[in-house]
């Protein structure tokens, strides 16, 4: 395991800048932050943890706040494709270069997710802060007031199918007063389909 110790030593003692392999006209994605802005006196009805997975571009991973894998990649000698340099590039991680298209797509993805959860008046604001060759992208999410289910109606022309569906409404996943959620609607549709199959339809 001596070679692992050598790699670790190379990463921690490397004095080269973490932007060493970032082109002059590009920026290293230093951080990608997301925060849900709560309205005064109200508790947010959407968790930040549910939203972060929709961030399309994330910075190089850290180990105890240290970009170990990026440091390994940067420790490789430029132009060398053999020996230790090849190993450093294989185990290491290339710098994540800021892609503004991915930033815009993240805003779209977050907005679609929020609307699917009933937040039709939501707003997502992205801000990019530059510092030398580093960039930090921040997403501020303003959920707004979610839409809620007022009434539930079943429009089924076939009387036999209607009787089967209505006899099992106690198990309905969508309840009056609940926040509108497209995933729950899809789940309820599958539940009804399963019930009808059990009845031979």
N, C-alpha and C positions, 0 to 999 in steps of 0.2 A: 504493500500500500504506500510505498515510498513516493511513487509518482503522484498520488493524490495530495500528499503533503507538499510536494513541489509545486503543484498547480495552485493550491491554496496560498502558498507563500508568494507565488507570482502575482496572484490577484490582489493580495493585501499590500504588497510592497510596490505594486506598479504605481509609478508617479505620473503616468500619462493621463491626460484629461479624458473624462468619459465621453467627450465629444470628438475624440481623436479621429474616428471613422465616419463622422458626420460631414457630408459635403458642405462647402462654404455657404451655399445658398439655401441650405436646409436647416431644420431644427430638430433636436432630440426631444421626443415627447417625455418631459420630465415628470409630469403628474397629470392624472385625469380625475378630477374631483366631481362629486355629485352631492347636492344637498336639496332637501325638500323644504321649501319656504312655507312655514306655517302661518296661517292667518291669525290675527290677534285674538286670543281667547279660545282658539280652536285647536284640537289635536289632529295632526295630519292623519288621513285615513288610508294613506299609502306609505309603505315602508321603503326606505332608501335601499335596503337589501334586495327588494324585488325589482328595483330599477337598474342597479349597477350592471346586471348581466346584459343589459341592452346597449352598453357602451361598446362601440365597435372597435375602438383602438385603445389599448392599454399600454402603459409604459413597461420598460424592462422590469422583470421581477426582482424583488429585493429579498435579501436574507438579513434580518436584523438591521433594516434600513440601509443595507450595503448592497450595491449592484454587483454581486459576486460574478455572475455569469457574463455580464457586459464587460467587467474588468478582465476576465479571462480572454474574451474575444479581442479586446484592445491590446492585451499583452503579447499577442502574436506578432511576429515580425512582418512588416508589409512585404508582399510579394513572395513570401516563403509558403510553399504548399506541402512541405514535407516535415517529418520529425515533430518536434515539440509544437511548432507553430500550427501544424495541421491539427494536432490534438487539441490545442487551445481553441481553435475555431470550431471544432466539432463539439466540444463540451460547452463552449461559451455560447453567447447569444448576441446576435447582431443588434446594433442600436435600432430602436424603434423610431423611425423618422415620422414627424408630424405629417398627417395626410388630412388636409382640410375637407376633402370629400367625405372621409370617414366621420369627421366631426358633424358635418351636415346630416349625414345618414343617421347618426346617433340621435339627433334631434327629431328626425322623422320617426325613428323606431320608438322613442320614448313617447312621443305624441300619440302614435297609434295604440301603444299599450295602454296608455291612460284613458283614451277614448273607449277602448274595449272593456275597461273597468268602470265605465260610467262617468268619467271626468271629461265631459264634452267641452267645458269652458277652461280646460287646462292650458298652460303655456309653459314652454321650455325655452330658456334663454341660455345661449352658450357664449362664453367669453374666453379669449385666448390671450395670455400674458407672455410676452417674450423677454428673455433675459440672456443677452449674448446669443449663444447657439442652443439655448434651451427654451422650451415652450411648456406652459401649464394651461390645460384646458379645464374650465369649470362649467358645469351644467347646473343651473338653478331651475328647479322644478316648482311651478306654481299650480298645484292641483285644482284649486277652485272647489266649488260645491258640487258633489256628485249627484247624478240623477238616480232616483229610486223607483222601484216598482210600485205603482199605485194599485193596479188591479190585474188579475190574471183571468183571461178568457180563453176557452177552448172552442175553436170553430172546426167542427168535424161533421161532414155531411153524412157519412155512413153511421147509422144508428147503433149497429152492433159494436163497431170500433169505438164509438163515443162512450158506450156504456162500460167497456173495458177500461178505457183511459180514466173516466170520471170515478170509477170504483177504486182507483189507486192513487187519488190525489193526495192522500195523507203522506205519501213518500215523495211528493214533488220537491225538487231541489230549489225551486224558485219560490220565494215567499214574498207576500205583500209587505212593503216597507223596506225590503232589502235593497242594497245598492245594486244598480244594474251591472251585470257582469256577463259578457259574451261567453266566457268559458262555462259558466253555470248553465246558460241556455243550451249550449252544445251538449253538456252533460245530461241535461234533462231530456233532450231529444233522444240521446242514446238510451236513456233509461226507459222512455216510452217505447222505443223500438224493441228493446229487450222484453218488455212486458207483452207486447203484441206477438212476438215470436213464440213466447211461452204458451200463448193462447192459440197458436197454430196459424197466425197471420204472417 
